Amino acid sequence: MTTQKVQPNKDQAVITQLKAMGFSDEYVETPRRLICALEGLEFVGKTHFSLTAPEPIIFNDVDLGTEGVINKFQEQGKQILYHRIRVPKSADKDIYETLWNEFKNRIYKAYTLKRGTVVWDTESEINELARLAKFGKLTQVMPHHYQQVNRELRDIIDYAYDAPINTIFIRKLKSKWVDNVRTREYEASGWADMDYKCQVTLRLFKEETDEGSQFCAQIKKCRQNPDVAGEILRGPMCNFEFLLGLVHDK
């Protein structure tokens, strides 16, 4: 049996050519930030968790659950740039297009920051706005027609990965149906690929203790540090800064 001779000089020449074409063998430093999805039922602390992230927080509000939460953090001195988006239930397609384009302009501007956090509250409703902008309706649209909408969402998330700041997608839950039967399980609404695009996905819930109720977050999956999957952040540990350290420093 003969072995193929190693040709280090030839290999080095190819490597040199590849570097000239844009490849690099420099150490790839992992940015200390997270692209994170928060999912949960109502009143389990999703907005509260997102506001524990590093400031400035660029908060895109398409939900109604922020009232009485954002101002508490502002009173503590946290810098929160808040923008409310109200999507009409019935409108002409051009109105939805305008709202969607304005949202994209704000998002792309936010990702030029060098620090901070962008919050989508909720991703589920922003996803609906993207579909309304494309089709003017949410029903009677075949799934394969969503390709352009999904591509736009992918482009935004790719942009988020190129930025040094955090991104939090707040997601609503909906009942899971199997064979037209409603089960006791829940699944996230919104873009189906979101779970795969994020570095970390958390399921938030409320837990009753002897001292009262407390917010909790279970790490469903963590692409960057798989060992932390399944861990539950309870009470004081249920905050973004603790999660950031858990993922990057453990």
Secondary structure, DSSP 8 states (H G I E B T S, - for coil): -------HHHHHHHHHHHHHTT---S-----S--EEEEEE-TTSSHHHHHTTS-SSEEEEE-SSTTTTTHHHHHHTT--EEEEE----SS--HHHHHHHHHHHHHHHHHHTT-SS-EEEEETHHHHHHHHHHHHHS-SSS--GGGGHHHHHHHHHHHHHHHHSSSEEEEEEEEEEEEETTEEEEEEEE-S-TTHHHHSSEEEEEEEEEETTEEEEEEEEEEESS-GGGTT-EEEGGG-SHHHHHHHHHH-
